[in-house]
């Protein structure tokens, strides 16, 4: 195996910057907030039915498993959405690393995590500002 070049760290950091911007775009386009809002609404509806004195126990036996199944489906969707958001960073780490263990080292390195987080925040701020200027009404 060849020794890593002196610029490989810079290349990996550049890959993290680009993949963080892609992850931010993916996060903006996926329905993560809507899924969380839907799940919260289902939990609140189930709580209202459960603690209501106006709803019979028989009806509660019928409706609460339906609510539980809907909560289950929403809770399955959340990790899938989070995985889709993180996928560009994970793929960049794997593609730019010589081995899987090196990829895990790069992606769990605190400075790299800070680089990814700061890049995402700055990209989001610039994107919001650019959209506000571009689509001024």
NUSEKE-636950 format. One record per residue (C-alpha): y, x, z. Coordinates in nm, 4 decimals. Example, Ala and Ser with C-alpha at 12.3 -4.5 7.8 and 13.67 -1.06 7.14 Angstrom:
BEGIN
y / x / z
-0.4500 / 1.2300 / 0.7800
-0.1060 / 1.3670 / 0.7140
//
This chain:
BEGIN
y / x / z
0.0000 / 0.0000 / 0.0000
0.3422 / 0.1365 / -0.0926
0.6005 / 0.2084 / 0.1720
0.8780 / -0.0491 / 0.1926
1.1941 / 0.0520 / 0.0129
1.5120 / 0.1055 / 0.2145
1.6659 / -0.2034 / 0.0547
1.3759 / -0.4339 / 0.1430
1.5471 / -0.5469 / 0.4658
1.8585 / -0.6392 / 0.2700
1.6481 / -0.8222 / 0.0121
1.4736 / -1.0213 / 0.2853
1.8060 / -1.1088 / 0.4476
1.9442 / -1.2192 / 0.1106
1.6317 / -1.4307 / 0.0634
1.6896 / -1.5885 / 0.4042
2.0531 / -1.6664 / 0.3164
1.9577 / -1.8349 / -0.0117
1.6627 / -2.0193 / 0.1421
1.8811 / -2.1377 / 0.4330
2.1224 / -2.2930 / 0.1836
1.8337 / -2.4599 / 0.0023
1.6944 / -2.5854 / 0.3345
2.0338 / -2.7308 / 0.4214
2.0435 / -2.9188 / 0.0916
1.6892 / -3.0452 / 0.1493
1.7866 / -3.1598 / 0.4996
2.0842 / -3.3499 / 0.3613
1.8727 / -3.5261 / 0.1012
1.5670 / -3.6175 / 0.3084
1.5683 / -3.9364 / 0.5178
1.5249 / -3.7621 / 0.8549
1.8137 / -3.9408 / 1.0295
1.7109 / -4.2747 / 0.8811
1.3527 / -4.2187 / 1.0003
1.4728 / -4.1391 / 1.3526
1.6997 / -4.4447 / 1.3475
1.4132 / -4.6644 / 1.2284
1.1836 / -4.5320 / 1.4986
1.4483 / -4.5942 / 1.7655
1.4926 / -4.9507 / 1.6413
1.1186 / -5.0152 / 1.6542
1.0969 / -4.8773 / 2.0089
1.3872 / -5.0964 / 2.1183
1.2312 / -5.4046 / 1.9584
0.8983 / -5.3341 / 2.1285
1.0757 / -5.2872 / 2.4608
1.2591 / -5.6200 / 2.4208
0.9316 / -5.8013 / 2.3483
0.7462 / -5.6273 / 2.6283
1.0002 / -5.7102 / 2.8982
1.0938 / -6.0559 / 2.7737
0.9920 / -6.3502 / 2.9885
1.0353 / -6.5838 / 2.6900
0.7488 / -6.4259 / 2.4954
0.3956 / -6.5241 / 2.5899
0.1350 / -6.2662 / 2.6825
-0.0765 / -6.3753 / 2.3872
0.2073 / -6.3068 / 2.1449
0.2686 / -5.9697 / 2.3110
-0.0998 / -5.8828 / 2.2548
-0.0539 / -5.9547 / 1.8858
0.2869 / -5.7955 / 1.8244
0.2791 / -5.4804 / 2.0370
-0.0062 / -5.3114 / 1.8429
0.1944 / -5.3690 / 1.5247
0.4963 / -5.2014 / 1.6833
0.2730 / -4.9191 / 1.8076
0.1395 / -4.8612 / 1.4557
0.4918 / -4.8548 / 1.3110
0.5993 / -4.6043 / 1.5772
0.2912 / -4.3965 / 1.4927
0.3802 / -4.3905 / 1.1223
0.7390 / -4.2921 / 1.1973
0.6246 / -4.0199 / 1.4329
0.3975 / -3.8834 / 1.1588
0.6858 / -3.8751 / 0.9143
0.9128 / -3.6671 / 1.1381
0.7033 / -3.3455 / 1.1424
0.6434 / -3.3795 / 0.7682
1.0168 / -3.4026 / 0.7052
1.0868 / -3.1062 / 0.9334
0.8202 / -2.9039 / 0.7510
0.9787 / -2.9910 / 0.4171
1.3173 / -2.8775 / 0.5496
1.1780 / -2.5451 / 0.6728
0.9570 / -2.4856 / 0.3677
1.2128 / -2.2853 / 0.1650
1.2656 / -2.0379 / 0.4514
0.8911 / -2.0026 / 0.5098
0.8189 / -1.9556 / 0.1397
1.0972 / -1.6956 / 0.1064
0.9603 / -1.5071 / 0.4054
0.6075 / -1.5059 / 0.2632
0.7165 / -1.4082 / -0.0895
0.9441 / -1.1259 / 0.0234
0.7046 / -0.9768 / 0.2785
0.4175 / -0.7395 / 0.2117
0.1799 / -0.9345 / 0.4377
0.1542 / -1.2600 / 0.6280
0.1946 / -1.0854 / 0.9620
0.5119 / -0.9173 / 0.8371
0.6381 / -1.2558 / 0.7165
0.5820 / -1.4016 / 1.0625
0.7597 / -1.1033 / 1.2163
1.0585 / -1.1504 / 0.9853
1.0838 / -1.5230 / 1.0377
1.0550 / -1.5054 / 1.4196
1.2966 / -1.2160 / 1.4543
1.5988 / -1.3362 / 1.6557
1.8637 / -1.1767 / 1.4291
1.6990 / -1.3381 / 1.1269
1.6891 / -1.6757 / 1.3022
2.0575 / -1.6387 / 1.3854
2.1271 / -1.5426 / 1.0236
1.9476 / -1.8552 / 0.9016
2.1241 / -2.0828 / 1.1525
2.4719 / -1.9380 / 1.0902
2.4214 / -1.9479 / 0.7140
2.3193 / -2.3137 / 0.7318
2.6185 / -2.4059 / 0.9478
2.8671 / -2.2198 / 0.7266
2.7105 / -2.3621 / 0.4103
2.7283 / -2.7136 / 0.5522
3.0940 / -2.6697 / 0.6547
3.1886 / -2.5323 / 0.3115
2.9945 / -2.8060 / 0.1369
3.1628 / -3.0799 / 0.3399
3.5070 / -2.9277 / 0.2797
3.4359 / -2.8851 / -0.0921
3.3169 / -3.2461 / -0.1244
3.6244 / -3.3715 / 0.0632
3.8552 / -3.1838 / -0.1770
3.6513 / -3.2671 / -0.4853
3.6118 / -3.6391 / -0.4139
3.9507 / -3.7089 / -0.2578
4.0298 / -4.0808 / -0.2749
//
